[in-house]
Amino acid sequence: MPSADDLRHTLSRIDGRGYKAYQEIRGSFEFPRFHLHVDHVQGDPFATPSKLRVRMPMREAGLPPQLFEGAVRRTACEDFLARCARTGSQRGGRQRRGSGKSGVIEIDAGGQEVLERTAAVVTPDWVEVRLQLGLPADGRRVLGREAEALLCHELPRIAEAGLCWSQLPQDEARRFVECVENQEHIRARLSELELVAFVGDGAILPRESGASDRPLSGPQAVPFRSPDPLRVTLHLPNPIEGPDGPRDSITGMGIRRGVTLIVGGGYHGKSTLLHALERGVYPHVPGDGREWVVSAPALVKIRAEDGRRVERVDISAFISDLPQGRSTTAFSSNDASGSTSQAANIVESIEAGATGLLLDEDTSATNFMVRDARMQALVHKEFEPITPFLERVRELYDTLGVSTVLVMGGCGDYFDAADCVISMREYRPCEVTGEAKRIAAEHGTGRQTEARAPLDRIAPRIPLAESFDPSRGRRGVAIDARDLDRILFGSETIDLRCVEQLVDRSQTRAVGNAIHLAARRFMDGHATLREVIEGVEACFDERGLDGLDPFHRPEQHPGNLARPRRFEIAAAINRLRSVRMRQPGPASPGRT
């Protein structure tokens, strides 16, 4: 293997030549403490930066084996190392001259959530950080000396800062890993305790601002405290600091399965609590304030979504008897309304395996949520195709086992259906189920039941692989995440603005590639959508995220992917405007 000196010699030799001369450094180089792998060299200084890996033998890195023992600890350790490497790349680097992306160093570390990522990899034998680096250029000519400083001096410093145990903040690393392990321990226990979520005492739920996901500070940052009737205590595998010293348990509010209402006045914290539960499907970094907000992994946020694409979804439990005899047992639309889109979102989520739904009246279609007695009297059911969610929320749990947590500040009709009612008062929760039931008994709604048929199943659908085309022009595969909420898939753009549990652009990038993987490997014309995404998840479990490279070039590391949930993959498939589905059976794959 060529040495670091060989790399220096090559860079000196190609200094001043055309940019394509950088192709000569592609390959692997042996440094004193690590190996540098230049996997991909950008073809232009303005193109996506080059892809490199810094791999250090474990005998040099010296990470304690217990730090990455087991899947949970390994994910946490890799996430922590990526963050340290990114910090190292930002600290002490000098401003570099050059054109385009010259001198740019990108390491895909996360935000407030801890996710399975490809940016760092830890094995018993070695540890690796993956990065993108803009090779320096003057116009379109090689800046050899700048490149030498970057590759032969700055990268070793980043490797030391991000991979060597002797240089890492060791106590912080242990706390980070143990905190994530504690959260995942709680998540694993939710099912046996018949809970859909847990919110620990002392959690800080409000965020710094609408544009920041960091915790609010100051007197407005009210620590969460569970109401006594909902209080549960959970033992932890790792001790945590308490007011009286270390302790091995945590106390907080348990939200039980069934139907839970979150009520209260405006600006008292209803939506803030729901948002924390929405993000609680992922572990959080220590100090986030929500590290003790732990939600069941199959909770899905539902909202109305005017204009979205819907393909052959059976929404007849919520919407039926449309004018002109239009069927809703295989409903399709290129421009769904608020009510039809919300109905489709619920059905699609349960189809994908959701065990709980999160809804906020502020982002729901009003006519989908409720129809009061006065409106029933004026507009007869014969002329109203919508069966309100109020009529189905109880049935979803009793028949299908799907729980609901619903923020509702304007309609007490839901009191009758609720198992638990939590009132938020100045960001403090109060359990008011008894009072809500008393009010419901004393003040009848006068509503008539409008459900015409029972909700007893969710109809599966089969996605057709030929409707997934990731090509664009000469490019056989063109997939990219334009933003957190937009995927370029071939010539189409998938709009994910209303898919609110995507938290990282690297997840979005992985979703796009996962769709391509699903179409290539698992869509055989017989597998249902749920079976397809289960196949993708099994592939993740077996091979990790490295298998998502859409260009089939394993030498080009996918260092900027983070694992998405099955629900966000399914949501993206459902919003692809070219997608075609059929329902199982002899039906033709054509559209209705």
TIDO-334504 format. One line per 4 residues: for each residue y, x, z of C-alpha. Coordinates in nm, 4 decimals, padded with zeros to 6 digits, always signed. Layout:
! residues N
Y:X:Z ~ ...
This chain:
! residues 592
+00.0000:+00.0000:+00.0000 ~ +00.3444:+00.1401:-00.0905 ~ +00.5598:+00.2471:+00.2046 ~ +00.9100:+00.1605:+00.3151
+01.0226:+00.4901:+00.1577 ~ +00.8764:+00.3759:-00.1757 ~ +01.0801:+00.0554:-00.1476 ~ +01.3955:+00.2588:-00.0803
+01.3252:+00.4801:-00.3802 ~ +01.2742:+00.1792:-00.6100 ~ +01.5964:+00.0152:-00.4932 ~ +01.7872:+00.3374:-00.5506
+01.6371:+00.3713:-00.8979 ~ +01.7249:+00.0181:-01.0114 ~ +02.0772:+00.0234:-00.8647 ~ +02.3234:-00.1031:-01.1249
+02.0577:-00.2314:-01.3644 ~ +02.0219:-00.5925:-01.4777 ~ +01.9160:-00.8418:-01.2107 ~ +01.5647:-00.8831:-01.3483
+01.4943:-00.5246:-01.2429 ~ +01.4450:-00.6661:-00.8931 ~ +01.1042:-00.7848:-01.0162 ~ +00.9863:-00.4267:-00.9553
+00.9956:-00.4782:-00.5774 ~ +00.7575:-00.7714:-00.5839 ~ +00.4516:-00.6867:-00.3771 ~ +00.3740:-00.5507:-00.0301
+00.5217:-00.2580:+00.1611 ~ +00.4097:-00.0878:+00.4802 ~ +00.6772:-00.0322:+00.7446 ~ +00.6076:+00.1512:+01.0709
+00.5426:-00.1706:+01.2718 ~ +00.4940:-00.4431:+01.0123 ~ +00.4175:-00.5240:+00.6513 ~ +00.6815:-00.6716:+00.4215
+00.5497:-00.9041:+00.1509 ~ +00.7907:-00.9870:-00.1307 ~ +00.6161:-01.2936:-00.2705 ~ +00.8752:-01.4251:-00.5122
+01.1834:-01.2625:-00.6618 ~ +01.4600:-01.4941:-00.7762 ~ +01.5456:-01.4648:-01.1437 ~ +01.9197:-01.4949:-01.0948
+02.1652:-01.4256:-00.8098 ~ +02.2629:-01.7938:-00.8162 ~ +01.9050:-01.9219:-00.8008 ~ +01.7088:-02.0218:-00.4912
+01.6774:-01.7049:-00.2778 ~ +01.3701:-01.4818:-00.2947 ~ +01.0714:-01.5507:-00.0689 ~ +00.9511:-01.2851:+00.1758
+00.7133:-01.2579:+00.4688 ~ +00.7308:-01.0149:+00.7589 ~ +00.3833:-00.9791:+00.9112 ~ +00.3300:-00.7802:+01.2310
-00.0132:-00.6950:+01.3763 ~ -00.0680:-00.8575:+01.7135 ~ -00.1211:-00.5161:+01.8721 ~ +00.2429:-00.4436:+01.7838
+00.3802:-00.7917:+01.8600 ~ +00.2035:-00.8126:+02.1965 ~ +00.2271:-01.1907:+02.2386 ~ +00.0210:-01.3142:+02.5358
-00.2830:-01.5074:+02.4016 ~ -00.2217:-01.7990:+02.6400 ~ +00.1152:-01.8560:+02.4726 ~ -00.0532:-01.9850:+02.1554
-00.3872:-02.1079:+02.2882 ~ -00.4738:-02.4471:+02.1357 ~ -00.2986:-02.6478:+01.8647 ~ -00.0113:-02.7764:+02.0803
+00.0807:-02.4386:+02.2250 ~ +00.0477:-02.2697:+01.8870 ~ +00.2874:-02.5191:+01.7259 ~ +00.5353:-02.4724:+02.0106
+00.5047:-02.0932:+01.9978 ~ +00.5561:-02.0819:+01.6209 ~ +00.8582:-02.3102:+01.6495 ~ +01.0064:-02.0888:+01.9212
+00.9505:-01.7682:+01.7220 ~ +01.1180:-01.9189:+01.4150 ~ +01.4205:-02.0039:+01.6273 ~ +01.4338:-01.6499:+01.7698
+01.4031:-01.4967:+01.4240 ~ +01.6829:-01.7183:+01.2943 ~ +01.9021:-01.6166:+01.5870 ~ +01.8200:-01.2532:+01.5135
+01.9180:-01.2986:+01.1497 ~ +02.2549:-01.4437:+01.2545 ~ +02.3329:-01.1820:+01.5170 ~ +02.4825:-00.8529:+01.4168
+02.4545:-00.8991:+01.0412 ~ +02.7517:-00.7606:+00.8513 ~ +02.9332:-00.9458:+00.5756 ~ +02.7832:-00.8519:+00.2412
+02.9567:-00.8338:-00.0912 ~ +02.8025:-00.9704:-00.4048 ~ +02.7718:-01.2745:-00.6273 ~ +02.5808:-01.5963:-00.5862
+02.3502:-01.6007:-00.2853 ~ +02.3754:-01.2260:-00.2227 ~ +02.2823:-01.1372:+00.1330 ~ +02.1855:-01.4918:+00.2372
+01.9014:-01.4973:+00.4915 ~ +01.7423:-01.8361:+00.5579 ~ +01.4759:-01.8986:+00.8237 ~ +01.3667:-02.2590:+00.8546
+01.3954:-02.3163:+01.2287 ~ +01.4421:-02.6646:+01.3686 ~ +01.6965:-02.8746:+01.5522 ~ +01.6335:-03.0767:+01.8676
+01.2775:-03.1762:+01.7744 ~ +00.9782:-02.9417:+01.7815 ~ +00.7714:-02.9786:+01.4656 ~ +00.4715:-02.8144:+01.3072
+00.6344:-02.5758:+01.0592 ~ +00.5492:-02.3109:+00.8028 ~ +00.8384:-02.0782:+00.8951 ~ +00.6303:-01.8808:+01.1447
+00.2555:-01.8317:+01.1755 ~ +00.0659:-01.6994:+01.4764 ~ -00.2992:-01.5905:+01.4695 ~ -00.5009:-01.3776:+01.7134
-00.4689:-01.0851:+01.4703 ~ -00.1097:-01.1064:+01.3465 ~ +00.2180:-01.2945:+01.3634 ~ +00.4387:-01.3684:+01.0654
+00.7860:-01.5026:+00.9922 ~ +00.8682:-01.6395:+00.6475 ~ +01.2171:-01.6322:+00.5091 ~ +01.4297:-01.6680:+00.2011
+01.6676:-01.3859:+00.1142 ~ +01.9347:-01.3559:-00.1518 ~ +01.8948:-01.0187:-00.3203 ~ +02.2449:-00.8660:-00.3599
+02.4108:-00.8504:-00.6993 ~ +02.7440:-00.7612:-00.8537 ~ +02.7693:-01.0259:-01.1214 ~ +02.4148:-01.0021:-01.2575
+02.3584:-00.6389:-01.1745 ~ +02.1490:-00.5022:-00.8897 ~ +02.3270:-00.3777:-00.5776 ~ +02.0564:-00.1326:-00.4714
+02.2287:+00.0096:-00.1644 ~ +02.3132:-00.3356:-00.0318 ~ +01.9525:-00.4414:-00.0881 ~ +01.8262:-00.1321:+00.0937
+02.0424:-00.2111:+00.3962 ~ +01.9160:-00.5679:+00.3931 ~ +01.5451:-00.4996:+00.3424 ~ +01.5009:-00.1673:+00.5193
+01.7406:-00.2008:+00.8131 ~ +01.8236:-00.5661:+00.8799 ~ +01.4733:-00.7085:+00.8311 ~ +01.3180:-00.4643:+01.0819
+01.5823:-00.5731:+01.3332 ~ +01.4966:-00.9399:+01.2694 ~ +01.1263:-00.8600:+01.3081 ~ +01.1875:-00.6928:+01.6427
+01.4052:-00.9794:+01.7678 ~ +01.1739:-01.2585:+01.6542 ~ +00.8197:-01.1222:+01.6796 ~ +00.7995:-00.8530:+01.9498
+00.7187:-00.9857:+02.2951 ~ +00.9048:-00.6990:+02.4575 ~ +01.2266:-00.8111:+02.2849 ~ +01.1863:-01.1872:+02.3297
+01.3288:-01.3924:+02.6201 ~ +00.9885:-01.4185:+02.7871 ~ +01.0658:-01.6717:+03.0597 ~ +01.2389:-01.8933:+02.8069
+00.9389:-01.8684:+02.5733 ~ +00.6990:-01.9770:+02.8475 ~ +00.9232:-02.2664:+02.9521 ~ +00.9547:-02.3777:+02.5907
+00.5798:-02.3817:+02.5283 ~ +00.5019:-02.5456:+02.8630 ~ +00.7679:-02.8128:+02.8100 ~ +00.6202:-02.9098:+02.4724
+00.2691:-02.9098:+02.6190 ~ +00.3833:-03.1393:+02.9004 ~ +00.5334:-03.3837:+02.6502 ~ +00.2194:-03.3939:+02.4391
+00.0092:-03.4405:+02.7537 ~ +00.2135:-03.7507:+02.8369 ~ +00.1812:-03.8761:+02.4792 ~ -00.1969:-03.8402:+02.4933
-00.2067:-04.0496:+02.8124 ~ +00.0060:-04.3411:+02.6886 ~ -00.2869:-04.5245:+02.5304 ~ -00.5109:-04.5199:+02.8382
-00.2161:-04.6387:+03.0498 ~ -00.1482:-04.9193:+02.7973 ~ +00.2042:-04.7906:+02.7406 ~ +00.3981:-04.7581:+02.4163
+00.6584:-04.5235:+02.5644 ~ +00.7728:-04.3357:+02.8746 ~ +01.1304:-04.2441:+02.9718 ~ +01.1547:-03.9930:+03.2556
+01.4062:-04.0157:+03.5369 ~ +01.6960:-03.7804:+03.4771 ~ +01.6765:-03.7993:+03.0974 ~ +02.0116:-03.7853:+02.9158
+01.9945:-04.0319:+02.6266 ~ +02.3522:-04.0449:+02.4860 ~ +02.4339:-03.7948:+02.2136 ~ +02.7422:-03.5789:+02.1757
+02.8725:-03.7814:+01.8815 ~ +02.7546:-03.9814:+01.5836 ~ +02.7409:-03.6585:+01.3843 ~ +02.5683:-03.4487:+01.6524
+02.2184:-03.4767:+01.7937 ~ +02.2992:-03.2631:+02.0964 ~ +02.3160:-03.4251:+02.4422 ~ +02.6377:-03.5715:+02.5742
+02.7921:-03.3891:+02.8690 ~ +03.0414:-03.4915:+03.1359 ~ +03.0685:-03.8103:+03.3428 ~ +02.9590:-04.0331:+03.0525
+02.6213:-03.8591:+03.0406 ~ +02.4538:-04.1009:+03.2839 ~ +02.1063:-03.9757:+03.3889 ~ +01.8349:-04.2304:+03.3232
+01.6650:-04.3899:+03.6226 ~ +01.3721:-04.6272:+03.5953 ~ +01.3918:-04.9736:+03.7487 ~ +01.1369:-04.9974:+04.0315
+00.9067:-05.2611:+03.8722 ~ +00.8525:-05.0378:+03.5663 ~ +00.8225:-04.7073:+03.7500 ~ +00.5164:-04.4904:+03.6839
+00.4295:-04.1357:+03.7904 ~ +00.2438:-03.8995:+03.5591 ~ +00.0827:-03.5668:+03.6473 ~ +00.1610:-03.2686:+03.4249
-00.0406:-02.9614:+03.3234 ~ +00.2573:-02.7321:+03.3884 ~ +00.4964:-02.7481:+03.6869 ~ +00.8585:-02.8448:+03.6279
+01.1701:-02.7832:+03.8320 ~ +01.2725:-03.0683:+04.0587 ~ +01.5580:-03.1096:+04.3076 ~ +01.3294:-02.9814:+04.5837
+01.1600:-02.7074:+04.3840 ~ +00.8673:-02.6998:+04.1393 ~ +00.6538:-03.0120:+04.1086 ~ +00.3531:-03.1072:+03.8974
+00.4413:-03.4694:+03.8218 ~ +00.7215:-03.6746:+03.6703 ~ +00.8366:-04.0296:+03.7438 ~ +01.0025:-04.2655:+03.5007
+00.9941:-04.5954:+03.3172 ~ +00.6784:-04.7036:+03.1403 ~ +00.7184:-04.9532:+02.8554 ~ +00.3965:-05.1500:+02.8349
+00.2239:-05.2820:+02.5270 ~ +00.3284:-05.6263:+02.4117 ~ +00.6780:-05.7597:+02.3430 ~ +00.9693:-05.5835:+02.5155
+01.3307:-05.6956:+02.4846 ~ +01.6230:-05.4630:+02.5525 ~ +01.9285:-05.6766:+02.6271 ~ +02.2782:-05.6257:+02.7638
+02.6435:-05.6247:+02.6698 ~ +02.7918:-05.4251:+02.3872 ~ +02.8303:-05.0473:+02.4439 ~ +02.6024:-05.0488:+02.7504
+02.3256:-04.8353:+02.5955 ~ +02.0793:-05.0741:+02.4275 ~ +02.0734:-04.9015:+02.0898 ~ +02.0959:-04.5604:+02.2568
+01.7704:-04.6295:+02.4409 ~ +01.6048:-04.7575:+02.1239 ~ +01.7205:-04.4493:+01.9305 ~ +01.5709:-04.2241:+02.1985
+01.2398:-04.4117:+02.1689 ~ +01.2602:-04.3777:+01.7896 ~ +01.2960:-03.9985:+01.8181 ~ +01.0477:-03.9830:+02.1063
+00.7577:-03.9729:+01.8599 ~ +00.8346:-03.5976:+01.8441 ~ +00.8557:-03.3457:+02.1305 ~ +01.2029:-03.2106:+02.2043
+01.3353:-02.8711:+02.3034 ~ +01.4075:-02.8011:+02.6711 ~ +01.7602:-02.9065:+02.7581 ~ +01.7827:-03.1733:+02.4889
+01.7971:-03.4454:+02.7536 ~ +01.5225:-03.6424:+02.5789 ~ +01.2358:-03.4032:+02.6493 ~ +01.0976:-03.6676:+02.8855
+01.1297:-03.9523:+02.6358 ~ +00.7795:-03.9737:+02.4954 ~ +00.6757:-04.2485:+02.2521 ~ +00.3381:-04.3411:+02.1082
+00.2863:-04.1538:+01.7805 ~ +00.2453:-04.4736:+01.5750 ~ +00.5765:-04.6418:+01.6657 ~ +00.7791:-04.7226:+01.3530
+01.1483:-04.8172:+01.3280 ~ +01.2035:-05.1277:+01.1150 ~ +01.5272:-05.2461:+00.9577 ~ +01.6613:-05.4530:+00.6699
+01.7137:-05.2578:+00.3490 ~ +01.9033:-05.4424:+00.0784 ~ +01.8193:-05.3247:-00.2727 ~ +01.4974:-05.1387:-00.2000
+01.1955:-05.1370:-00.4284 ~ +00.8965:-05.3490:-00.3182 ~ +00.5607:-05.3425:-00.4966 ~ +00.2938:-05.6128:-00.4532
+00.3322:-05.6583:-00.0764 ~ +00.1903:-05.9695:+00.0884 ~ +00.4921:-06.0959:+00.2829 ~ +00.3710:-06.4580:+00.2902
+00.3434:-06.4571:+00.6716 ~ +00.7236:-06.4226:+00.6821 ~ +00.8434:-06.5581:+00.3469 ~ +00.6657:-06.8209:+00.1371
+00.7317:-07.1093:-00.1012 ~ +01.0126:-06.9394:-00.2867 ~ +01.2039:-07.1507:-00.5394 ~ +01.0409:-07.1912:-00.8811
+00.6975:-07.1383:-00.7268 ~ +00.7275:-06.7586:-00.7009 ~ +00.4342:-06.6134:-00.5044 ~ +00.4850:-06.3884:-00.2049
+00.1202:-06.2894:-00.1540 ~ +00.1846:-05.9968:-00.3917 ~ +00.5614:-05.9800:-00.3825 ~ +00.7421:-05.7338:-00.6086
+01.1136:-05.6706:-00.6463 ~ +01.3407:-05.3964:-00.7746 ~ +01.6285:-05.5283:-00.5631 ~ +01.4899:-05.6828:-00.2444
+01.7168:-05.8847:-00.0168 ~ +01.7697:-05.8078:+00.3513 ~ +01.5040:-06.0554:+00.4645 ~ +01.2402:-05.9711:+00.2011
+01.2920:-05.5963:+00.2526 ~ +01.2550:-05.6292:+00.6289 ~ +00.9401:-05.8356:+00.5880 ~ +00.8008:-05.5737:+00.3487
+00.8914:-05.2900:+00.5859 ~ +00.6932:-05.4560:+00.8665 ~ +00.3880:-05.5276:+00.6523 ~ +00.3888:-05.1792:+00.4950
+00.4161:-05.0081:+00.8353 ~ +00.1213:-05.2029:+00.9774 ~ -00.0708:-05.1352:+00.6561 ~ -00.0159:-04.7624:+00.7201
-00.1446:-04.7921:+01.0788 ~ +00.1580:-04.8681:+01.2970 ~ +00.0687:-04.9853:+01.6478 ~ +00.4266:-05.0645:+01.7488
+00.7558:-05.1685:+01.5903 ~ +01.1114:-05.0787:+01.6961 ~ +01.3857:-05.3195:+01.5870 ~ +01.7576:-05.3514:+01.6515
+01.9371:-05.6772:+01.5752 ~ +02.2332:-05.4731:+01.4449 ~ +02.0269:-05.3402:+01.1518 ~ +01.8191:-05.6540:+01.0937
+01.8727:-05.9469:+00.8604 ~ +02.0022:-06.2330:+01.0759 ~ +01.8162:-06.5066:+00.8871 ~ +01.4947:-06.3053:+00.9182
+01.5195:-06.2736:+01.2957 ~ +01.5840:-06.6322:+01.4077 ~ +01.6724:-06.9867:+01.2976 ~ +01.8074:-07.1982:+01.5811
+01.7556:-07.5712:+01.6435 ~ +02.0855:-07.6745:+01.4893 ~ +02.0151:-07.4921:+01.1662 ~ +01.6632:-07.6364:+01.1630
+01.8130:-07.9823:+01.1884 ~ +02.0578:-07.9221:+00.9031 ~ +01.8324:-07.7237:+00.6654 ~ +01.4826:-07.8700:+00.6691
+01.1866:-07.6331:+00.6627 ~ +01.0965:-07.7719:+00.3231 ~ +01.3997:-07.5860:+00.1857 ~ +01.3695:-07.2697:+00.3999
+01.1127:-07.0120:+00.2816 ~ +01.1641:-06.7748:+00.5770 ~ +00.9423:-06.7875:+00.8854 ~ +01.1615:-06.5991:+01.1361
+01.0348:-06.2898:+01.3141 ~ +01.0721:-06.4905:+01.6351 ~ +00.7749:-06.7004:+01.5206 ~ +00.5565:-06.3930:+01.4554
+00.6465:-06.1345:+01.7205 ~ +00.4047:-06.2779:+01.9762 ~ +00.1334:-06.3209:+01.7154 ~ +00.1694:-05.9618:+01.5960
+00.0573:-05.8424:+01.9370 ~ -00.1923:-06.1122:+02.0327 ~ -00.3716:-06.1074:+01.6956 ~ -00.3106:-05.7631:+01.5449
-00.2392:-05.5568:+01.8589 ~ +00.1024:-05.4479:+01.7274 ~ +00.3654:-05.4181:+02.0024 ~ +00.7384:-05.4696:+01.9517
+01.0413:-05.3191:+02.1271 ~ +01.3458:-05.5182:+02.0225 ~ +01.7153:-05.4719:+02.0969 ~ +01.8631:-05.8218:+02.1163
+02.2091:-05.8916:+02.2504 ~ +02.2888:-06.2237:+02.0869 ~ +01.9857:-06.4547:+02.0939 ~ +01.8033:-06.5635:+02.4076
+01.5384:-06.7517:+02.2075 ~ +01.3282:-06.4350:+02.2285 ~ +01.2947:-06.4743:+02.6069 ~ +01.0014:-06.7120:+02.5514
+00.8063:-06.4519:+02.3535 ~ +00.8799:-06.1480:+02.5722 ~ +00.6416:-05.9800:+02.8162 ~ +00.9204:-05.7647:+02.9573
+01.3008:-05.7858:+02.9467 ~ +01.5103:-05.4767:+03.0231 ~ +01.8853:-05.5204:+03.0693 ~ +02.1089:-05.2177:+03.0109
+02.4158:-05.2072:+03.2370 ~ +02.6415:-04.9038:+03.1961 ~ +02.3472:-04.7052:+03.0571 ~ +02.1258:-04.7984:+03.3532
+01.8175:-05.0140:+03.2940 ~ +01.7343:-05.3185:+03.5078 ~ +01.4116:-05.5166:+03.4859 ~ +01.5141:-05.8838:+03.4463
+01.1973:-06.0468:+03.3104 ~ +01.1782:-06.3045:+03.5886 ~ +01.5397:-06.4063:+03.5468 ~ +01.4995:-06.4320:+03.1687
+01.1917:-06.6537:+03.2068 ~ +01.3755:-06.8768:+03.4555 ~ +01.6656:-06.9163:+03.2134 ~ +01.4234:-06.9947:+02.9308
+01.2584:-07.2648:+03.1404 ~ +01.5893:-07.4215:+03.2431 ~ +01.7578:-07.4034:+02.9023 ~ +01.5139:-07.5100:+02.6322
+01.6001:-07.4068:+02.2787 ~ +01.4964:-07.7288:+02.1090 ~ +01.3500:-07.5238:+01.8247 ~ +01.0539:-07.6428:+01.6233
+00.7743:-07.4023:+01.5374 ~ +00.7972:-07.3157:+01.1683 ~ +00.4948:-07.0942:+01.1076 ~ +00.2755:-07.2710:+00.8527
-00.0319:-07.0490:+00.8709 ~ -00.1618:-06.7917:+01.1199 ~ -00.0901:-06.4217:+01.0780 ~ -00.4406:-06.2801:+01.0943
-00.4486:-05.9826:+00.8551 ~ -00.2438:-05.7388:+00.6515 ~ -00.3532:-05.7218:+00.2891 ~ -00.4308:-05.3644:+00.1755
-00.3090:-05.2250:-00.1563 ~ -00.4420:-04.9585:-00.3913 ~ -00.1862:-04.7139:-00.5385 ~ -00.2454:-04.6148:-00.9006
-00.2226:-04.2395:-00.9632 ~ -00.0909:-04.2783:-01.3190 ~ +00.2345:-04.4234:-01.1833 ~ +00.3193:-04.0941:-01.0073
+00.4832:-03.8485:-01.2469 ~ +00.6491:-03.5428:-01.0864 ~ +00.7378:-03.3802:-01.4208 ~ +01.0858:-03.3396:-01.5630
+01.1587:-03.1914:-01.9017 ~ +00.9728:-02.8633:-01.9434 ~ +00.8860:-02.8477:-01.5752 ~ +00.5373:-02.9723:-01.4994
+00.6343:-03.0360:-01.1380 ~ +00.9896:-03.0952:-01.0170 ~ +00.9946:-03.1937:-00.6488 ~ +01.2707:-03.1156:-00.4005
+01.4550:-03.2574:-00.1003 ~ +01.8149:-03.3062:-00.2045 ~ +01.9113:-03.4091:+00.1479 ~ +01.7392:-03.5373:+00.4591
+01.7136:-03.8785:+00.2952 ~ +01.6695:-03.8096:-00.0778 ~ +01.3671:-03.6735:-00.2625 ~ +01.3798:-03.5608:-00.6229
+01.0378:-03.6556:-00.7642 ~ +01.0255:-03.5727:-01.1330 ~ +01.3021:-03.7726:-01.2971 ~ +01.3306:-04.0153:-01.0053
+01.5201:-04.0015:-00.6774 ~ +01.3506:-04.1624:-00.3770 ~ +01.6075:-04.3122:-00.1414 ~ +01.5046:-04.2713:+00.2234
+01.8357:-04.3513:+00.3906 ~ +01.6772:-04.6376:+00.5851 ~ +01.3685:-04.4394:+00.6899 ~ +01.5187:-04.3404:+01.0207
+01.2411:-04.1320:+01.1781 ~ +01.2732:-03.8437:+00.9361 ~ +01.4577:-03.5815:+01.1396 ~ +01.4457:-03.2635:+00.9307
+01.5030:-03.1859:+00.5640 ~ +01.1896:-02.9719:+00.5695 ~ +00.9942:-03.2868:+00.6566 ~ +01.1504:-03.4599:+00.3583
+01.0529:-03.1686:+00.1348 ~ +00.6965:-03.1923:+00.2653 ~ +00.6905:-03.5678:+00.2019 ~ +00.7705:-03.5123:-00.1645
+00.4938:-03.2561:-00.2028 ~ +00.2536:-03.4741:-00.0005 ~ +00.3015:-03.7574:-00.2501 ~ +00.2020:-03.5230:-00.5310
-00.1010:-03.4047:-00.3320 ~ -00.1995:-03.7655:-00.2614 ~ -00.1807:-03.8649:-00.6280 ~ -00.3814:-03.5595:-00.7409
-00.6575:-03.5699:-00.4823 ~ -00.6895:-03.9065:-00.3156 ~ -00.5759:-04.1813:-00.5546 ~ -00.8948:-04.2645:-00.7428
-00.8223:-04.6279:-00.8235 ~ -01.0328:-04.7474:-00.5296 ~ -00.8779:-04.5888:-00.2186 ~ -00.6258:-04.8045:-00.0348
-00.2834:-04.6677:+00.0540 ~ -00.3962:-04.6213:+00.4134 ~ -00.7060:-04.4293:+00.3028 ~ -00.4905:-04.2124:+00.0764
-00.2493:-04.1095:+00.3519 ~ -00.5365:-04.0576:+00.5945 ~ -00.6779:-03.8151:+00.3382 ~ -00.3451:-03.6295:+00.3281
-00.3376:-03.6113:+00.7086 ~ -00.6932:-03.4767:+00.7170 ~ -00.5851:-03.2099:+00.4675 ~ -00.2959:-03.1160:+00.6971
-00.5311:-03.0929:+00.9945 ~ -00.7762:-02.8743:+00.8052 ~ -00.5475:-02.6487:+00.6016 ~ -00.2044:-02.6866:+00.7547
+00.1012:-02.7345:+00.5344 ~ +00.0447:-02.4289:+00.3151 ~ -00.1648:-02.6384:+00.0759 ~ +00.1403:-02.8406:-00.0285
+00.2745:-02.5871:-00.2796 ~ +00.3177:-02.8084:-00.5898 ~ +00.3157:-02.5118:-00.8273 ~ -00.0365:-02.4003:-00.7298
+00.0855:-02.0485:-00.6609 ~ -00.0467:-01.9590:-00.3155 ~ +00.1228:-01.6201:-00.3256 ~ +00.4565:-01.8018:-00.2967
+00.4706:-01.8986:+00.0670 ~ +00.5975:-02.2483:+00.1520 ~ +00.8124:-02.1251:+00.4391 ~ +01.0399:-02.4278:+00.4523
+00.8082:-02.7212:+00.5261 ~ +00.7709:-02.9275:+00.8431 ~ +00.4989:-03.1819:+00.9050 ~ +00.5920:-03.5463:+00.8460
+00.4122:-03.8448:+00.9931 ~ +00.1923:-04.0665:+00.7777 ~ +00.4471:-04.3472:+00.8042 ~ +00.7251:-04.1532:+00.6350
+00.4870:-04.0454:+00.3555 ~ +00.3854:-04.4090:+00.3037 ~ +00.7505:-04.5174:+00.3159 ~ +00.8412:-04.2732:+00.0388
+00.5481:-04.3882:-00.1765 ~ +00.6562:-04.7490:-00.1276 ~ +01.0127:-04.6675:-00.2372 ~ +00.9171:-04.4787:-00.5533
+01.0464:-04.7091:-00.8257 ~ +00.7716:-04.6179:-01.0709 ~ +00.4884:-04.6852:-00.8261 ~ +00.2258:-04.9397:-00.9238
-00.0219:-05.0961:-00.6827 ~ -00.3051:-05.3435:-00.7040 ~ -00.4824:-05.5366:-00.4350 ~ -00.8574:-05.4799:-00.3893
-01.0859:-05.6996:-00.5939 ~ -01.1191:-05.7879:-00.9609 ~ -00.7454:-05.8384:-01.0085 ~ -00.5805:-05.6600:-01.2979
-00.3631:-05.3613:-01.2050 ~ -00.0743:-05.5190:-01.3942 ~ +00.2326:-05.6567:-01.2188 ~ +00.2876:-06.0214:-01.1298
